[in-house]
Every structure is written in structure tokens, then in C-alpha cells.
Amino acid sequence: MSLNNLLTDTARALRTGAARIAACLPGSSIQFGPPRRSATSAAITDPLTLVRCSFVAARTSVRPAAELADPPLDQWMAQPGHATVKEIFAAAIPRGRYWGRFHGYIIDRNDALLTDLSPTLTPPGQRHDALDQLKLPPLQELRGTAAMINTLFANNYHHWLLDTVPRFEWVRRLGDWDDLNKIDHFILPKKLWPHNLQTLDRLGIDPAKVICSHPDLHVRADCLLVPAATEPANQPLEYDYTPEGLRFVRDLFLNGNPFLEKKHPARILISRERAQARRLVQADRIYDLLAGQGFEKILLEDHSLQEQAALFHHAECIVMPTGGNLANLVFCRPGTIVIELFSPSYCPPFTYAFMGELGLRYYGLVAENISRPHPDSREGNEDIDIDPKRLATVVRQALKQF
């Protein structure tokens, strides 16, 4: 172990020890130390502390097998399987606090960290990260009601659309806030991209009400509204996306969508040529072969979120490298052929977590080789060196069965 690593580990251990001592002292984490205890929202029965509304119970889902799944995808896609769909609920917390560390921690008026409303990347079974922090940022008071929409990885397009956007609906279902305009503040990711703003526009939410989360954000609202983390986030093998969440996203961007009236190609190849990672190595050859089968190349960066929704909704066959824009598959019609392309080093199962609910005909193709255009690029960002002839053959066979 290097000297720097030793010093870092020693400092972390000392800080953790000091935080655990501070947690035993009188006072509150508003002044010093971490939250004094932890609890789950389900364990709190005092309505002056928290009101929890459950909308849909947890249940088990059946996952269909893929039409084709190359190794290692075949480990979880070759045969039908099962997953859990999480409970859908939301909580109203009078005088609740939000701390923007990582993706947001929730603390009630009694200085209890609400662990089921504070997702963390701490390994299961270990002490929650928030309980080992020596000092929280200075507290700011918020007048009115604040809805905590931010969640794990919400800055990513995929996680925004499928994990985060349904949280607006869970807040609305609380009843007193069925009209989102009644809410004074919305806590969102630390940076707003065009797709975030387009979502707010569809919901009729004034961007001036947005508070962007960051690690030094520590606020207390008159009432804090916190929806459950209902979607898989970083656990798509264990959990499915909720049918209710997928339906909400579909309706939000398809209902009244003016681009649905326009003509769109039935067969599309999604290009990542402008991206910095997971591009197609033999892109020109692939484009030529698929153009002969009626495919058009699409660069999603050139289209708004509603335009992307219309493109995917009209498509009968979609070929695309794995990436965040696969979230747009939520807009597909049942029976759509989806051919997802992977590098051997990065085979995320996010599509697997919703393909059954959406009724997709799914093909997962993994490249034979790892292509690393930059020697220092991290694992998962390699380009995808798929065999163009094999891809064209798989596409042809899939279309014959359409």
C-alpha cells in the first residue's frame, strides 16, 4: 500500500470514528455530527413526523427469454426468469430535511435518516454512508413545500427518463398535491440538460421552482415530499421497471405529441458517431449493409425528446449500440424488433428489465473483439467492433419473422 493510500485510509477511519462518537452526544446533526439515528418510513406512525401513502404493493414479474442473446447476456436472457417490481409509495414529511450528498439523503424532524428514502451506493448490509459523516453543510430554510425528485444517476438520460420522471407522478398521487403547480420547489439533479427542461415543460412546471442538488445543499422545508425509489436504478437484474412508471413516461411524451402525425422511417439505425464512447468501429460498412434492408441512420442529438419518442414509436426495427438513449424504447409499440449491440467488456442488462413489459422482440449481440481507441479509456467506454455481415444476417432473419 502506498503512503498516500495509507494516509487516506487512516484519515477516513479517524473521521468515521469521530462521527460515530458525535452521534452519541446530545444535540442534532444540524449543529454537528451525523443524523442521530436511522429508520424506515414504514416504521414511523406519527403523522406529525411522516405520512406515508402506499399506492401499489411490491410484486413478482415474469421475464421472457430473448430471441437471441450472445454470451454473457445468455446468463440472464436465454431462459424466462423472474424479478421483483418494487412497492410504489410516497411520503410527506413535515419539517423534513434534504441533504444533497451523492444523490440525496432524507432526514426527518427527529433527526432520523430515512434509509428507504435515501438511496446509497453503500454495499448492502453495511452502515449507511450518511451515518458516518462528521458534519453536514449549513442548513438553509425553505418556505413552503418541496418535492425531492432527484435520485440515483439522474444526470444520465436513461436514468432520468425511466428512474426519475415517474417520481413526479408518485408525488402527484399523494392527493393534496395532485396539481404539481401547488408545489413551491422541486429538487432536481445538479445540472439541467435540454431533456430535463423539456420534461418540465411537458409537466407545466416553472423552471424557476427548481433547486439543483449538490453535496453542499442542506435544506429544510415546511413540508418535504419524497417519492419512493421504485425503479431498478443500478439493479436491473433484481428489479423490473414498474408498469405504472413506464406508462406514465409513455403518456407524458406520446399524448398530444405533434410529431406522431409526421412520417418516420420504419427501420432505424441509431448512430453514436458523435459520442465519446461505444461507437461502431465498422460504422460505414454497417450503414451500407443495413441501408440495403431499408434502414435509415438517426442521430438522436438532432431531435428533441418528443421527436425521439415519435421516432421510436413508429419504428418496427431498431438497431443501436448500448447506451443511455435505449431508454427511448419505452415509446415502442409491442412487437418492435430491438437489436442491441455491446462490447464484450460492457453488457448492462437495463433493457432486460423492461423488454417483457413493453413486449419487445429482443436480440442482444456482443462484439467478438474489444476496441479501445484511447489506451487510457475506462472499461465500458470501448467502441463496439461488431461483425457487419453477422449483424446484417441477424437483422435479415429477424425481419423475416416480423
Helices and strands as residue ranges (DSSP letters): H 3-22, E 37-39, G 41-43, E 51-56, E 59-63, E 68-69, H 74-77, E 81-85, E 88-94, E 97-99, E 105-107, E 112-114, G 115-117, G 129-132, E 140-148, H 157-159, I 160-164, H 166-172, G 180-182, E 185-188, H 194-203, G 207-209, E 210-212, E 218-227, H 243-254, G 258-261, E 267-270, H 283-291, E 296-298, G 300-302, H 305-314, E 317-321, G 324-331, E 337-342, G 351-353, H 355-358, E 361-366, E 369-371, E 383-385, H 388-400
